[in-house]
């Protein structure tokens, strides 16, 4: 079979031949929600404590999404930082299949540099889930350190989707969130059930090490109201 011309490759779905031609943008939760729920194996972002969202674009087409947020396990940050605000977890990372080589590492690298320049975060934690065939190859390729394994856990299966078992305990102002109530009811009525999980690989990336100075944080691009069209150079 002969090689494809650039036009034929575009028609086949691979719109760009190098990841450096993609753009990375800071995004709002609502902008990437449908994409993540369509392409990520979890099929859900319910229950995530979201701090920052990013989108990867090929021209005007969204081809990837990433979510950083607080660690799922209470007080787990104490293993990795002096305060909870110093530690974030890479909660979701997903790209469509038709992307250029090294797209994942390019995407992660851009977001790490943005976090270093615009926040006071020092450490990123992420987990590779062998229950889905993941061992963390992409994290090793982006200089994350493998620091161990989690304990075996369990998830809740409901309507074809998996949810962390803490999803039934998520609260807002002291009250269970509506989704947590629905999930808890589903368990009580045997419409949902628990499934045991293999331990996950733990990876850590140090954005800043002890003694590193902190540059002035740009408040225009952090926290609430972050601009959805902020493109990362």
Long-range contacts (C-beta under 8 A, 24 or more apart in sequence): 12-98, 13-98, 14-98, 14-99, 14-100, 15-58, 15-59, 15-61, 15-63, 15-98, 16-58, 16-59, 16-99, 16-100, 17-100, 18-100, 19-99, 19-100, 19-101, 19-102, 19-103, 19-106, 19-107, 20-106, 21-58, 21-100, 22-56, 22-57, 22-58, 22-63, 22-64, 22-99, 22-100, 22-103, 22-106, 22-107, 23-56, 23-57, 23-231, 23-232, 24-54, 24-55, 24-56, 24-57, 24-107, 24-110, 24-111, 24-114, 24-231, 24-232, 25-54, 25-55, 25-57, 25-228, 25-229, 25-230, 25-231, 25-232, 26-52, 26-53, 26-54, 26-114, 26-221, 26-226, 26-227, 26-228, 26-230, 26-232, 27-53, 27-54, 27-55, 27-65, 27-228, 28-53, 28-226, 28-228, 29-53, 31-55, 31-228, 32-62, 32-65, 32-67, 35-62, 35-65, 35-94, 36-65, 36-67, 36-92, 36-94, 39-65, 39-94, 39-95, 39-96, 40-65, 40-92, 40-94, 41-132, 42-92, 42-161, 42-162, 43-160, 43-161, 43-162, 44-161, 44-162, 44-163, 45-91, 45-92, 46-163, 46-167, 46-179, 47-163, 47-164, 47-166, 47-167, 47-170, 47-179, 47-180, 48-91, 48-92, 50-91, 51-88, 52-88, 52-111, 52-115, 52-119, 52-226, 54-107, 54-110, 54-111, 54-114, 54-232, 56-95, 56-103, 56-107, 58-99, 63-95, 63-96, 63-98, 63-99, 63-103, 64-93, 64-94, 64-95, 64-96, 64-99, 64-103, 64-104, 64-107, 65-92, 65-93, 65-94, 66-90, 66-92, 66-93, 66-94, 66-107, 66-108, 66-111, 67-91, 67-92, 67-93, 68-111, 68-115, 68-124, 71-125, 72-164, 72-166, 73-166, 76-125, 80-123, 80-125, 80-204, 81-122, 81-123, 85-120, 85-121, 86-120, 86-121, 86-122, 86-123, 87-121, 87-122, 87-123, 87-124, 87-125, 88-115, 88-121, 88-123, 88-124, 88-125, 89-124, 89-125, 89-126, 89-127, 90-124, 90-125, 90-126, 93-126, 93-138, 104-138, 104-141, 104-142, 105-138, 105-141, 105-142, 108-138, 108-142, 109-142, 110-232, 111-232, 112-142, 112-205, 112-207, 113-232, 114-232, 115-207, 116-207, 116-208, 117-215, 117-218, 118-217, 118-218, 118-221, 118-222, 119-217, 119-222, 120-214, 120-217, 121-207, 122-206, 122-207, 122-208, 123-204, 123-205, 123-206, 123-207, 124-204, 124-205, 124-207, 125-202, 125-203, 125-204, 126-202, 126-203, 126-204, 126-205, 127-200, 127-201, 127-202, 127-203, 128-200, 128-201, 128-203, 129-197, 129-200, 129-201, 130-198, 130-199, 130-200, 130-201, 131-197, 131-198, 131-200, 134-201, 135-201, 136-201, 136-203, 139-203, 139-205, 140-203, 142-205, 143-205, 144-203, 144-204, 144-205, 145-203, 145-204, 145-205, 145-206, 146-201, 146-202, 146-203, 147-202, 147-203, 147-204, 148-202, 149-199, 149-200, 149-201, 149-202, 150-199, 150-200, 150-202, 151-199, 152-196, 152-197, 152-198, 152-199, 153-196, 153-197, 153-199, 153-200, 154-194, 154-195, 154-196, 154-197, 155-194, 155-195, 155-197, 156-183, 156-187, 156-192, 156-193, 156-194, 156-195, 157-192, 157-193, 157-194, 157-195, 158-183, 158-186, 158-191, 158-192, 159-191, 159-192, 162-195, 165-194
